[in-house]
Amino acid sequence: MAIRILMPALSPTMTEGTLAKWLKNEGDAVASGDVIAEIETDKATMEVEAADEGTMGKIVVPGGSEGVPVNSLIAVLLEEGEDASALDAAIQSAPTLSSSPVAAPAAAPSPAPASAPSPAPVTGSGAKASPLARRLAQEGGIDLSRVTGSGPHGRIVKRDLEGAATAASPPLTGGRVFASPLARKLAREKGVDLSRLQGSGPQGRIVKLDVLAAPTGGGIPAAPVAVSVPADGRSFREVPNSTMRKVIASRLQESKQNIPHFYLTVDCEIDNLLDMRKRLNDEAPTEGEGAYKLSVNDIIVKAVGVALSQVPAANASWTETAIRLYDNVDVAVAVAAPGGLITPVVRDADKKGLAAISNEVKELAGRAREGKLAPEEYQGGGFTISNLGMYGIKEFSAIINPPQSCILAVGAGEQRPVVKHGALAIASVMTCTLSVDHRSVDGAVGAEFMAAFKRIIEEPLTMLL
């Protein structure tokens, strides 16, 4: 029986995605574990692996298609001995849970419609079953303890679940734009609305030449839709909200409405920090193993990590039943990506050296801007740093990134008049503001953290103690 490949849910918030490209063509052999496609989620571009082997019989949704609903049919895999005659039946028949060979990496299944009953919880957690069988059972509410396994040593495999449950797949929606990945990249750079172009490629696909021949639209990050002048006389263009932008809007609105923020601000003199940074960079190798170039933000990440290890009560999250205090110091760093803000996480920031933190932040930030981060690389941090100092912002207050309790807003370092020993002097000063969730972190704890952070920033060699 031909195997259906369905659009997987690669994150808890994903209801649809962009099938960026296929890495297998029709007629190619596919082995279990092969990467067959790249799919863009609300946060990143992720690789999708095949869970079964066979031959790629039919690609139903071309690469570059947008708005592909989760669980919709995207391709058909032919098993050994099958030929093209099995394709029509596979495409036309109603999809079942047992037909999806794609194993979604560590993500919750897509939410069911509100009118649909929730599946029964999966029991029989001690049953021997393949990862794919467990996922299918979880999605279908199948009790594995009642299924007889036909695999090696009685292991439950996919075929044992056939007929146990079904799940209707949403139909493919219209309105998608068929364009090559290069055409999409150029369109974003030029601000070209792909939906208004006529593709000259195979099957009407939009290719690079079509975009180059199109008029530019100001180079805005998403395809703008030109709008005629309304009644009030003001013309405008609309940029459709991406999935990522919708998720950011929802989370930050919820944060500002439901979390009782309070704010603590300190001015840090950073002359010693700048001197230390210069000395370390001057002595650093510029190429090969061990090369690094420290930024002020790298030192701030380390300082936050050490301060959290000294004031662990600030490394916390609020839950309805308890305040959760984290043992590991994992610091998230806000990065401006083309589609919105994303926060890659530096794990165990208190224990890593400055060079290691610097190289890790640069590597994570680069992949964040390319949409190449895996979920575990931007989820789970206990504290966030948002640094707008490079834009010349003197001071600001950031919105807490739930479920975290604190976010540190870092302003620009600039020379200011200060009083030292009763006399006026000039120092490089950086203003930092901590936004705090008052449910889980009290004012005294927040003040203790900021005092520790200020001491470390002003005397950065204390990070070595």
N, C-alpha and C positions, 0 to 999 in steps of 0.2 A: 504493500500500500504506500503510495507517495506520501512524503512527509511535508507537512506545512511548516513554513517559517513565518512566524507572526511578529509584529512589531512589539519588542519587549518594553516593559516599564523599567527604566534604568535609574529612577530616583523616585522617592515617595510622592513628589509633587507632579510627576510627569503624566500628562494625559494625552499628549501628542508630541511628536518630535520631527526633526528633519533627517531624512535618510541621506547623509552627506555623500557617500559613495559606496559602491560595491567593490570588494577586493577579490571576488570570484566572478567569473563570467559564465554564461550558460554553456554547459558542456564540460565545465571543469570538475575534476574530482574533488570531493570534500571529505576530509577526515575529521573525526571527533576532536574538538579542541582547536580546529583551524579558525583563524579570524576571517570572517566572511564579509563584514561590513563595518562602516563607521557611522554612528548615529549621534546627532547633536541633541543634547538634553537642555534643560533650562540653565545649566551651569557650565557644561563642558562637552567636548566631543569624545565619545567613548567607543572602544572596539567591542564588537559582538562576536562571540565564539559559537561555533556549531556544536551541538551536543550529540548529533548522530552523524553517520557517514553515508555517502552516496555520491550522486552526480547532480550538479546544479541543473535542474531541468527547465525551470522557467523563472525569470525575474519579473514579478508582477508590478512592483513599484520601482521605477527607475531611480538611479542615483541622482541626488540633487532635489528630490521631491520634499516639499515642506508640508507641515500640517498633517502628517500621517498619524492616525489615531492608534493608541496603544491597543494591541491584540488584533489589529487588522492584518490581513494576509499580505506579505511582501514578496514571498518567493516560495517555490516548491522544489523539494529535493527528491530525486528519484533513488529508490533503493536498488540494490543489486538485482539484476534480472528484469527490471522494469524498463519500459520504453515510453515514448512520447504519448502513447495512447492513454497512459494513466494520468496525464496532466489535466485534461478537461474535467474528469471526475473529481480530482483533488481541488480544482479551482471552484467548481460549481457547488460542491457539497458543503453542508453547514460545517463550520470549523468546530473542533472539540478541543478540550484541554490537552488531551493526549497527543495532539498533533503538533504542538510547538516544540521544536528542538533547540530553541535558543535559551541559554541559561543566563538570566540577567544577573550581573554581578552585585551581590550584597545590597539589594534594594527591595523595598516593600512593593507588593503588587499594586497596580493602579487601583484607586478607589472605585468601588462599585456604585452605580447610580443610586440615588437616594431611595427610589422605589423598590430596589431589589433587596431581598433579605440577605443578611450577612451569612456567609458560609459557616457551617459548624466548625468548631475548633478541631484541629487535627490531633488525634490521640495516637497512641502506639509509637511514642518517640523512640522507644528502644528497638523498633523493628529495623531489620537490615534493609536499606534501600539506597538506591543511587541518588546523588544530589538532585538530578532532574526529576526523578520520581517524587522526592520529598517536596520539591517546589510545586509540582503539578497537584500533589495531594493537598498542600496548603491552600493553593488557589481554589481548588474544587471542594474543600471541606471533606476530604476522604479520610476515613479512619484506616491508617496503614496496618493496624493490628488485625484487621479483618481481610487483608489482601494476602493471597498466597503468592510468594515470589517464585519466578521461573528462572532467575539468573543464577550465577555460580553460588553454591552454598545457600540456596534459597533466598538470594537477594532480590528485593522487589525492584523491577525495572519499569521503563515506560510502558511497555506493551501490557504489563499486568494491570495497568490502570485504564486501559481502553474500554470504553463503554461505562466506566464508573460514574462519570459526570460529564456534562457538556457546559459550554459557556459560549453564548452568542458573541460574535465579534462585530463591533460597529462597522458599518459600511465605510468604504473609502470616501472621503469628502472631496468635493471639487474645489476649484480655485487655486490649485497648486501651480507653481511656476517650475517648469522643467529647464534647468540650466546646469552647465558644468560648474564644478567647484571654482575654477579659475574665473569664469564669468561672474560668479557670485562675488568673489573677492574684488574684482574690478568694479562691479556695480556699487559695492559698499564704499569704495574709495572715491568714486566719481559722483555718488549720490544719484544713481540711475534707478528708475522704477522698472524692475524686470517685467512686471505684469503688463507693461505697455509696449514691450518689444516683440517683434516677430522673429522667432528662431530660425536660423538657416542650417542648423545641424541636423543629424539623423532624427527622424520622427518629430521635427519641429523644435528640437532642443536648442536653447539659447547658448551660443558659444562666445568666445573672446571677441571675435570680430564684430558680433552684433552689439556688444557693449561699447566697444571703441567707436563705433559709428553713431552711437546715441548721444543726444545732447546731455551735458552735465547738469547736476542739480545741486551744486554747492558743496559736494563732498561730505554730506552728512552721513552718520554711521548706519542708517537704515534707509531702505527705499522709500522716498517721500511720495505722497499722493497729492498732486496739484489740485487745488480747490478754487473754484470761481469766486469772484468777489461777492461776499454776502451783503445783506441789506445795510449793515452799518458801514460799508465802504472799505473795510480792512481785508486784504487778501492774506492768505496763510497757506501753509502746507502741513499735512499731518504725517507723523512718523508712526506706523503701527506699533503697538506695544508687543515686544517679544515676550516669550514665556518667562525668560529670566527677569525682565523688567517688572512683569506682573507679580512674580514671587517676591522680589525686593520690596515693591510697594506694599504688598499685603503684610509682610513680616514687620516692616518698619512702622506701618500704621498701627498694627497690633501692639508693637513695643511702646510707642509713644502714648497710646490710649490706655494701656493696661498696666504698664510698669511705672511705679512712682519714682521718677528720676530725681536725684539731687546732684549738685555739682560742686566740686572742690578744685580750686585753681592755685597753682604755685608758680613762681618765677624761679627758674634755675639758671645759675651762672655756668656757662659751658666753656670758659677759656681753657681750663685744665683738660676737658674732654677733647677740645679741638687740637690742643698741643699733643696729647697722647695719640690721637688719630693720625696726625701728620707724621709723628715719629715712626709709628708702626707701618704706615703706608710707604714711607721713604725706605724702610728696611725690607719691605716685602718683595719676594720674587714676583716678576710680572708675567712669567710664562711657566708652563709645565706644572707638575705636581706641587702642591703647597702654595700656588699663587693665589693672591687675594688683593682686594682693594676695599677697605672699610668705608662705609658711609656713616653719617651721624645716626641714621635710622637703625643700622645694625647694632650700634652700641646701645641705643634705646631699647631694642628687643632684649639684649642681654641684661640691661639694668632692670627692666620690668620683671624678667625671669628671676633675678636674684631678690628683688624686693618682694615678690610673691612667695618665695621660699622663706623669707624672713617674717612675712605677715600672711600666713596661709589662710586666715579667715577671709581674705579678699578673693581667694581663688575658689569661688563658690557659685552655686546655682540655686534658685528657688524652685521647690516643688510644693504641691498642696499638702504633702504629708511630712516633709522634712527639708532642711537645708542641706544640700549636697556639697561636701567639701572634697576637692579633688586632690589626690596624692601626687599626680604628675603636673608639672608646670608646662602647659601647652599654650603658646602665645600665637594668636592669629594676627596677621598683618593685612590691613585693607589695601587692595590693589584695584586701580581703575582699569577695567577691561572694556573693550568696545561695546559690549552689551549691557554693562552696568558694573556694580561693585562686587568683588569676590574676595574672600578672606582665606588664603592659604595659611596653613598652620605649621609653626616651628615647634616640633615636639621636644620636650625636656629642655627648654631654652635656658634654664638655670644651670644645666650641667655642661652645655656646649661652649666651646671657645669662640672668640669673636670671628676668627677666620672661617670656622665651620658654619656659623650663623650667617655670615656675609654671603658665602657661596650658596648656601641653601636658599636664602631669601631671593637671591638673583635668579636661581634656577626655577623656583616655584613661581615667582612673579612673571618670568618669561612665559612659562607654560600656561599660567592663568590668563595672560593676554591673548594667547593663541587658542584658549578654550580646551586645553589638553589635560587639565587636572582630573585625577580620579576622585570620587566622592570622599574617600578617607583622607585626602589631602586638604580638603577645605571644610570638613565637618569635625566637630568634637573639641574645638579649642575652648579653654576656660577663661580667656581674657583677650581683648582685641586692642590693637594700636591703629589709630588713624592719623596719619601725618600729612598735613597740608602745608607744612613749612616751605617746601620747595616751590610752592605757588606764591609765596610772599604773604600768606595769611598769618597775622600776628597771633590771633586767639580765636577759638571757636569751641562749641559744645557739640559732641557727637551723640547720636542716638544709640542706645544699648542694643547689642546684637543678641537676642534671646537664643538659647536659654542662659547665656552668660549674665553676670551681674555687673561687670565693669567694662568700660571702654575708655581708653586714654586718647584725648585729642591733643596733638602736638603742633605747636605753631612754629614760626620761623625764628631762628637765632639771629639776633640783631644787636648792634651796639647801642647801649642805653646808659644814661647817667645813673650811678648807684652811689650809696653812701657807705664808705668803708672806714672804720675807726674814726668816725666823726668827720671825715673829709669827703668831698665829692670826687668820684672817680668814674672811669668809663669801663664797662664790662660787656661781654657778649652774653645776652640774656635770652632764654627761651621760655615762653609761657606754655604750660601744660594744664589741661583741664580734665579731671576725671569725672565721667558720668557714672552714677552708682544706682543700683536697684536697692531701694531702702528696705525692701522686704527681707533681703538676705544679707545685706552688708550695712551695718550701722554707720553713722557719721564718724564715730571715734575710730572704727576700723579703717574706713576710707582715709581719714586724716593720718592714721599711723602708716598706711601704705604710701601715701604721698610724701610723708616725711622721710621714709626709707628710700624712696625713689629719688628724691631731691639730694639726699646725702650721697648716693651712689653716682648720680650724674655729675655732681660738683666735685667729687673726689673719685674718679672712675677706677683708680687703682685698687680701691676697696673691693671691687668685684673679684679680685684674686684671693681675698681672705676667706 
